[in-house]
Amino acid sequence: MPGALRALHGHPGKFSGRCSVEAGTSWVVRSALWLGRFPPVASDIAIRIVTRQDNETWFWTRDFAGHLMQSSIRFDPKTMLVCEKAGVLTFWLKPIWNGAELKLKIQGLSVFGVPCPGVLVPKSSTVEWQDAAGRFRFDVSARLPVLGLLIRYHGWLTPDHASPD
């Protein structure tokens, strides 16, 4: 696994960079984003991420230029899925490693602990990789059936001790 991915996913730390956020506009999409505490639409904003670990659970605090999004993340070795809780939403993600990129596909979703039917589960095309400059790159996106874009945020991060001011 490239060093930038190993640094972000392998050790607690602080990371900084830049990102842009896009989102769908329907009231259903806006409501779903609010429930998950997702960030508002923005272009080329500062992002800071703090990760910490408590036993098998990771806690991520994402700061999108002042908008905080917190989640807890754990890997379930029985299902081989990552469970991420953000607000009242819980996502089950399938990690797919191809040697250069880590892709995450949404396999399931619950709202307030109630599982959503498969036809309502967002489709994801999330990918993480290391760019030529050694930065952690991310492109997180999800689309809802029929409604289209739910959220997309993409950009780069470096460990704080290596980040330019």
N, C-alpha and C positions, 0 to 999 in steps of 0.2 A: 504494500500500500504506500503511495507517495507520502512524503513527510508532512505535507500540509494537511492531508486528511487524517493522518495518524495523530498529529498535534491537536486537531480539533476534537476528534472522537476518542482519543486514547488517554487524555490527561485533563484534569480540571484546569481552567485557565481563563484568561481575558483576551479578547480579540477585537480588532477594530478594522473598519473598512468603509466601503461605499456601496449603496444599492439603490435600486429603483423598484417601485411597487405599482402594480396595475391591478385593477379589480373590476368585476362586473358591476352593473348599475341597477339591476332589478331589486325590488324591495325584498325578495326572497334571498338573493345573494347578500345584500347589505345586512339582513338579519343574521344570516349564517356567519358572516365575518364578525359581526358584533359578538355573537355567542362564543366564538373562538378567540376573541380579543386580538384579531388580526390588525395589522397597521393600515392606516389610510393611504390612499394613492399619493405617490410622491416621486420625484425624479432626482436622481443623483444626490441622495441624502447620506448623512453619517449613520453608520450602524455599529453598535458595540454589542458583543455577546460575552456573557459570563457563564461559564459552566462549572458545576460542582457535582460531586458524587457522594451519595450516602448509600453504602452497601451496593446493591445491584441497580439502584435508581439514579439516573442523572437528572439534574435540574438545570434547565437552560433559561436564562433571562436575556431576551433580545431587546435592545433599545434602538428603535427606529427613530432617530432624531427627537427623542423625548417621549415617544409612544412605547410603553413597555408591554411586551408579550412574554408571558412565562409559561413554561411547560415542564412536565416531568416525562422522562423517557426511560423505558426498560426493555431489555431483550428477553423474549420468552423462548428458551431453548426447546421446549416441547413443540411449539408451533413454528419455530424459526422465524417469528415475526417480531417487529419492534412495535411496542405499544406507546403512543404519545398522547398525553392528556393536555389539552389547551382549553382553558375556560371549562365549559360544560361539554365540550366535544372530546371524544376519544377516537383516535385513529389507529388502525392496525396496518402496519407498513411492511412490505416485503423488500428486504435489501437484496440487490442484484449487483454483484461485483464482476466486472469484465476485464480487470487487470489495469485499466487506466481510469475508469470512472465507477462511481457508486451511484446506482439508480435506486430510487425508492418508489414503489408502486403501492397505492392505497388498496388494501384488501378488504377493509371493513370500517364502519363508522358507527358510533353510537352518540346519541344526544341525551343528556341527563341520564345516562346509563341504559337507555333504551336502544337496542340495535336497529339500524335503518335497513330497510329492504335493499337488496343488491342493486336494484334499478335506480336507487337514490344515492348510492355511494359515488362520490366524486372520482373522476379519472385523473390520475397524476402522471406527469412526465418530469418528475424531479430528478435532477442529476447534479453530482458534485465531482470536482476534479481539481487537479493542480495545474495552474497555467505555466507558461514558459518562464515567468518571473518568480515562480515558486510560491505564488499566493493560492490560498484556498478559494476556489470559485464555486458558486452555487447558482442554480436556476430552479427554484421551487415553484411548481405550478399545479393547479387543480382546476378541473372543469366539471360542471354539473351537467348531467344529461338534460337535453332540451334547452336549458338556460344558458349554456356556454360558460365563459370564463367566470370562475369563482375568485381566484387570487393568483397572482404571479409576482414573486419578488426574486430579483437576481442581482448579483454583484460579486464582490470579493472581500476577503478578510486576511489579515495577518496577525500573528501573536502581538500583543501590545508592546512587548520589549523590542519588536522588530518593525513596528509601524512608523511610517513617516509622520511628522507633526503637521 
